[in-house]
Amino acid sequence: MSNDATVFVVDDDQAMRTSLQWLIESTGMSVQTYESADAFLSTYYPGRAGCLLLDVRMPGMSGLELQSYLEREGYRLPVILITGHGDVAMAVKAMKAGAMDFIEKPFHDEDLLRSIRNALDYDQRTRANRSAKAEVLMRLAELTPREHEVMTMVTDGKSNKEIAAALGVSAKTVEAHRARVMEKMRADSLAELVRMAMIAVPESM
């Protein structure tokens, strides 16, 4: 769990906000509370590590509407919903739309804290994955079109001889391209190069 991660609590009930802040801070986690979705959006900026603890029913923009807004804007903050008994159907719908969990009132403190820790761990993992992907894409951008071709065929398992035949060049030329690919990608082994190729695959694929 990242030390700079923050649990953002959005709930219009002041007593609930105070209670949640005390509970979460008692475990050493950082907390920021907001009385409305608008108040949260006025201070939050994309890229901040953490998770969002949202009440489903609030005046103005509801928790579900805030979740939808964040999704449309591409904010990748994990969302946990706090729901009353009558909100379960909405919470299930929200989970299908990407929320990580929903906690029903009244809830056990440990259930909520476990959900928060899971969300923070997930946020940390996905941030690390995005950082690794960005680094790989930067290295890929340094390759020439021919080196891209060679890398694609190498990571598809083709031999130098097969690549040479496909490209109409000598095996020695393929070896030279392959060496430059390994150097530019900073790959110490074929297995590492394959891993990088997999990281670079678009998420929609």
SULTASUL-V650005 format. One record per run of one state. SS is the DSSP state (@ for helix, = for strand, . for the rest). FROM is the first residue (numbers start at 1). TO is the last residue. If there is no record, write none. Layout:
{{SS	FROM	TO} {SS	FROM	TO}}
//
This chain:
{{.	1	5} {=	6	10} {.	11	13} {@	14	25} {.	26	29} {=	30	34} {.	35	36} {@	37	43} {.	44	49} {=	50	55} {.	56	62} {@	63	73} {.	74	77} {=	78	83} {.	84	84} {@	85	96} {.	97	100} {=	101	104} {.	105	108} {@	109	140} {.	141	144} {@	145	155} {.	156	159} {@	160	167} {.	168	170} {@	171	185} {.	186	189} {@	190	199} {.	200	205}}
//
